[in-house]
Amino acid sequence: MPKIFGLNLVGVLVASVVFFMVGWIWYGPLFGEAWMAAEGMTEMGAPEPVWLLGGLIITIAQVIGIGLVMRWRNVADMTAAVKTALVLWLVFALPFAHYAYIYTPEHNATMLMIDAGHLLVGWVVSAVVLALIK
C-alpha cells in the first residue's frame, strides 16, 4: 500500500475528502445562513477554485497531522482514535479558533462556535477514517 509520511495514502485521501465534505455540509446546509449572518454577508457566490484547492491542501495537512499523532500513540481502534482527535482538538484547534474571536473587534461567538465545531467534527471523523483504513 502506498504511504505518505508512513501513513496509508488511501486512508489519508479518504479522510481528507470526508473532512472536506464535512466542511461543505457544515458551511452549507447546516450552518451556512448563520455563518453568513455572523460574517455580515447577505449572499455568497461560488468559491474560486484556487481557494477550494487551498482548503483541500489545508485539510490534507490536518489529516496527516492527526494520522501521525495516531501512529505515534499506536492508536489501534476507533475509541482511541476519537479520544486522540478530541484531545488534539482541545489543545490545538480550539485555541487556534479563538484567535479570530479574540483579535477581531466583533468578538463573534457565533463564528467561534461554527468554526470550532467544524474542526471538532472534521478531526473526529478523520481520525475514525484513519483508524478504519490503516
Residue pairs with C-beta under 8 A, 6 or more apart in sequence:
1 8
1 9
1 10
2 8
2 9
2 10
3 9
4 12
4 64
5 64
5 67
5 68
6 68
6 71
7 64
7 67
7 68
7 71
7 130
8 130
8 133
8 134
10 133
11 67
11 129
11 130
11 132
11 133
11 134
12 60
12 63
12 64
12 67
12 130
13 60
14 129
14 133
15 63
15 66
15 67
15 125
15 126
15 127
15 129
15 130
15 133
16 56
16 59
16 60
16 63
16 126
18 125
18 126
18 129
19 59
19 62
19 63
19 122
19 123
19 125
19 126
20 55
20 56
20 59
22 118
22 121
22 122
22 125
23 55
23 59
23 118
23 122
26 114
26 117
26 118
26 121
26 122
27 35
27 114
27 118
31 114
31 117
32 44
34 110
34 114
35 110
35 111
35 114
36 42
36 43
36 44
37 110
38 108
38 110
38 111
38 114
39 111
59 122
62 122
62 123
62 126
63 126
63 130
65 88
66 84
66 85
66 88
66 123
66 126
66 127
66 130
67 130
69 84
69 88
70 80
70 81
70 84
70 127
70 130
70 131
73 80
73 84
75 81
75 84
75 127
75 131
76 131
77 131
78 128
78 131
78 132
80 131
81 127
81 128
81 130
81 131
82 124
82 127
82 128
84 127
85 123
85 124
85 126
85 127
85 128
86 120
86 124
88 123
89 119
89 120
89 123
89 124
93 116
93 119
93 120
93 123
94 116
94 119
94 120
97 112
97 115
97 116
97 119
98 112
100 108
100 111
100 112
100 115
101 107
101 108
101 109
101 111
101 112
